[in-house]
């Protein structure tokens, strides 16, 4: 471990079997900058606070900013409170500081799992969860869930729109390459288009699932009015 390293420790989910990586930036003086839980604010804390007694690992990159730049980038976002599990989590932040790219491998690994969720069965678990809760509390929980879905939707929808635009742009690049008799460039452009197409399919499926979850929650909300 050294100044400017992207570090992480394994954390346990609350009430869920499993672990996740909690990332931050090593400042080289016994402190780290990271999206602290539960405040969901970018703070400078001790390394012990980041690790919570666990082993600290270092994320390695072939190409990255020099240590002083990494720490400066982390410091520039101190106090930020824009945490989002899917689009701006602790790993997104640390990777951005280290490489300039807002990226989370954990989210990339998780998103494909969403397609296996049977949203048609979600209403029954929701009903069971709210069975022994009074009406006011049920309404609060439903509204909270709807707010979280809306936040996720507002992040995915613009990405989906941008992905469709990228598909169209690469198709136009392919057409222009063929016009200039550059079949090699056309093939490469069509490959990029196909990559964005697959991404668009995943994003569209996620939006459909969110829409179905919203419908189920609204129906639950109406039952309690």
Secondary structure, DSSP 8 states (H G I E B T S, - for coil): --TT-EEEEEEE-TTSS-EEEEEEEE-SSSEEEEEETTTTEEEEEEHHHHHTTS-EEEE--SS---HHHHHHHHHTTTT----BTTTB-HHHHHHHHHHS----HHHHHHHGGGGG--GGGHHHHHHHHHTTS-HHHHHHHHHHHHHHHHHHHHHHHHHHHHHHHHHHHHHHHHHHHHHTT-HHHHHHHHHHHHHHHHHHHHHHHHHHHHHHHHHHHHHHHHHT-
